[in-house]
């Protein structure tokens, strides 16, 4: 009970007591996808969180910490059930993880007074006094890509394509606002159920100059394979971050060569914090970290800093780190740089940096 009261006080802006040898255990409940379309992302999420704990002596905010992992199986109902189990049976002090937006929405409803730190899900409606996000909102993700598309390609001839669920729809809406013009066409494909995208690529008008697409996980792999086969010779692709994240790149290889994307992270970012993070991740896994891995690392870092700071996570302010400095705004969503990346010879190389436009 003491551990819960301490963390809740921190999340509400209360004082954090001094740490010592007798400090109570902090239990962090991580709800991730260990099965289903996002299982590969779930592996990165758990690995990054455990790596953070290992690198910080198994302590958060100077107190001993334990990570308790639960599988949401990509299901909102299962995610909600796991949230209740973690809170009621495991006694976790904070919930984190949350890859898919529908799962995150159901977990936030079930969490009640337990703080939630979202490591990935981007649903625009997610929020609340005890909800914190270290990834991005779907709107901001799409908006940044729309800004870039308008500046680089002009405001005409764009077609939008996405998986038909909240993340896809909200990302395309944000793109349209950032782009400043209506698309030629918007194409939605059934979420997690399509392996043959040829009929959807056939809907792209012949006058299209640019295709902006949102897909993630297994859907992203299928999209890129289909794009190379059915659309690459007809229209240029601008991808969301997820389409060329490291989990997808390992599956598609050369199918991603030359593709430009807009995202909030790249393993190729040239700064000391990122160099150290990438080196540590490669030593553990033998490969580059995904954006999901970086976001999961930062979720643990926010919890760590919040526990150590009077006022809790709401008072952390600016966080430096592998992606560059970012801060949480009044709605607890990140204000951060966006990066234009081009996939070249196995690396998402950063070709431009877009400063934030959000206050």
N, C-alpha and C positions, 0 to 999 in steps of 0.2 A: 504493500500500500504506500509506503514512504516513497518508493521509486516512482510510482505513478503520480503521486501528488507533486513531487519535485518537477517532473517533466511537464505536467500540465500547467504548473505555475509558470514555467519558462515559456511555454507556448502562448500563455495568456498575457505575458509581459511581467510576471512576478519575479521576485528575486531568486537567484540561483545560489544555494548554499555552497560553502567552501567544500572542496573535495578532500578526501582523506582515505586512509587505508580501510576504514569501515564503510565506505560508500556502498549503497545498494546497487544491485545489478540493473543495468539498462537493457531491456529486451526490445529489439527491433523486429517487427514482423514484416517480412518481405513477401508480397503477393506477386508472383511472376507466372509466366506461361512456361511450364516444363513440358507440356504436350500441346498439340495443336499447331496452327499455322505460324505462330510466333515462338515456337520452342527454341529455335536457334538464338533469337534475341534474349530469351529467358536465360539461356546459358551464359551469355555475355553479362547480363544483369547480375546474376548471382556471383559470377567470378569476380566482377569489379567490386562488389560490396564486400566480399570476403577478403579481397586483396587490400582494400582500404583498412579493414580491421587488422589484418596482419601487419601492415606497414605502420600502424599506430598502436602497436602493443596490445591489441584487443580491447582498447579503451575508447570511449567517446565522451568528450567533455571532461576528461580526466577520470572517468569512472569505468569500471569493468562493464563490458557490453557483450551481448549475445545476439546473433542473427538467427531468427526462426523463419524458415522458408515454407511457403505454401503454394501449391499449384492451382491456378485459376482455370486451366485447360482452355483458355480463350473464351470462357463463358461468364456473362454477367451474373447469372444465378450462382454459379460455383464460386466466383470471386466474392460475392456477398456472404455466402455461407462460410467461406474461409476467413473473412474479416471477423465475423461474429465468433468463430472458433478461436482465432488468435487473441481476441480481446477477452472473451469470457473464460476460456479454458487455459490458454497459455499466459495470459496476463501481460501482453505486450504493452509497452508504453507509447509506441509510435508505429504507424504503418507506413511502408514505403513500397517501391517497385512500381507496378501498374503499367503495363505495356499498352494495352488497347483501351481506347476511350470508353466504349460501352462498359467494360469491366470497371474502370476507374469511377465512372459515374455511380455504379451500384455500390461500390465499396465506400465511397464518400458518404452516401446515404446511411450505410450501416455503421459507420465509424462513430457517429455521435460526437462525444466530447474528446475522442482520441485524435491527436494530431495526425495528419496525413501529409507525407512528402512525396509528390508525384515525380517519378524519375523519367517518365516518357510520355504518357498519354497527353494529347493536346486538345481535348474537347474545350471549346470556347466557354461553355457554361460552367465548367468546373471551377469551384472557388469557395470561399468562406473564411472566417477568421482563423480557423485551424487547418486550412489547406494551403500548402506551399508547393510551388512547381519549379523545377530546375531545368526543364527541357525548353518548351515553347508552347504557345497556343497555336492551334491549327491556322487561325486567321493570320497571325504574325508570320508564320512559315510561308504561307501562300503570298502574303502581301509583299514580303521581301523579294520573292521570285518575280512577282508582277512588276515591281519597281525596276528590277534589272531588265526584264524583257522589254519594257517600254523604252528604256534608255538604249539598249543594245540593238533591238530589232525593229523598233517602231510600234505604233499603236494600231496595227491592222493585220489581219490574216492569221490570228491565233485560234487554235482549237484546244479545248480542255478535255482531259480524260482522267477518270479516277474510279476506284472501287466504291460501290454505292453503300457507304456507311458514314457516320458522322465525321470521321477524320477526313475522308475524301471530299465530302460535300463542303465542309467548312474551309478546307485548304483551297479549293477552287473558288469559293466566294471571296476569300482573302486575296487571291491572285487577281481576280477581276477588279477589286478595289484598288490594289496597287498598280495595276496595268492602266487604269483610267479609261477603259473602253470595253465594249461588250465583245465577247468572242464570236467567231463564226458559228461555232457549234460546241455543245457540251455533251460528252459521251460518258455514261455511267455503266459500269459492268457489275454483275452480281458479286457480292463480297464473299471471297473464299470458296467459290463454287465453279469457277470458269477456268478451264485449261486450254480451250481453243478460242483465241481472241480475234481470229481472222474476220468474222462478221462485224466486229466492232471497229477494227482498223479500216474496213471497207466503207464505213460511214464518214471518214475524213474527206471533206470537200477537196476537189482538185486544186482549188485556188489557195489552199492553206499554205502558209509560210512557216509556221511554228506550231509544234505540239507541246503543251505543258501537261505533265502527267504526275499523278500521285498514286503510288502503290508501295506496299511494305511487305517484308517477310516473304513467304512463299508466293504471294500474289505478284510481288515485284520480280521475282525470278521468271515467272511465266510471262509477265508483260515484256521484259527485255528480250526474251527469246522470240516472242511474237513480233515485236517491233523490228528486230533485225530481219526477220523473214518476210514481213508483209508491208512495212511502212518506211523503213530507213531510206530507201531510194526516192521516196516521195516528199517527205517533210522532215525538217530538222527537229530534234528533240531537246527540250529543256526539262530536266528532271527535278523532282523534289529530292530532299536529302536522302530519304529512305530508299529511293530507287538505286542509288549507287553507294549505299552504306556497305561496310565491310562484310557483313553476313551475306549480302546479295552478290557482291563481287567474287567471293569465294566460290559461288555456285555457277556464275555465268562467264567468268573469265573474259575472253576477248569480245564477247557481246557488248561489253560496257566501254570498250576503247573509244576515246574521243568524245564521250558524252559529257556535257556541261550540266552541272547541278548547282542549286543554291541551298546551303545549309549552315548550321551554327558551329560546325566543327570539322576538322580534317586532321588526320594523323601527321600530315605534312606541315602543319603550322610551325613556324620557326620562332619559338620562344623557349626559354629554359624550362619552364614548368611543363610544357608539352613534351619536350625532349626527355625529361625525367620520367614522365608518365608513360610515354611510348616505350622507353627502354625497359621499365619495370613490367609493363604488360607483355612485351615480347619475350622477356625472360620467363614469364609464367606460362604463356600460351604458344609462343613460336609464331605469332602473327600480329598484324596491326590491330589496334583497338577500334571498335565501331563507335558511332555516336552514342548508341545506347550504353556502351561500356563507360564512356566519359560521363554521361548524364547520371549513371548509377553511382559512379565515384563521387560526383558532386552532390548527390542526394545524401550520401553518408557524411560528406564534408559539411553540409548545411546542418545536419543533425548534430554533428560534433561541435561546430561553432556555436549553435544555439544553446546547447547544454552548458557551455562554458561562459556564456554571456548573460549579464543581467538583462532581462527583457526577452530572452529566448530567441527563437528563429526570426520573429518579426523585427528584431532589433539588430540583426547581423550586419546589415548594410552591404557594402561592396565585397564580393568574393573574387580573389584572383585565382588563377589556375590554368589548366591546359588550354582551354578555349579562349583565353584572354579574360580580362576583368568583366564581370557582370554584376548587376544588383537586382533585387526584387522590388517591383513597384508597389503601389498602395494596395493592389489586388493580389499581391504575392506571386506575380508572374515575372519572368526574367526580362530585363532590358539589356540587350547584348548586341555584339557585332554579328553580321551575317557574312558568309564567305561564298564567293563564286569559285567553284572547283571544277577542274577538268581532269578526267581520268586519263592518265598517260602512263603507259608501261607499268601498270600495277599500282599506281598511286593517285589519289585524288589531290592533284596539285592546286594550290590556291592561286588564282589568277587575279582576283580583286577582293577588296574588303569593303563592305557596306556598313557604315556606322548606323546605330539605331536611330529611329525617328520617333520613338515612343517615350513619353514622359510618365 
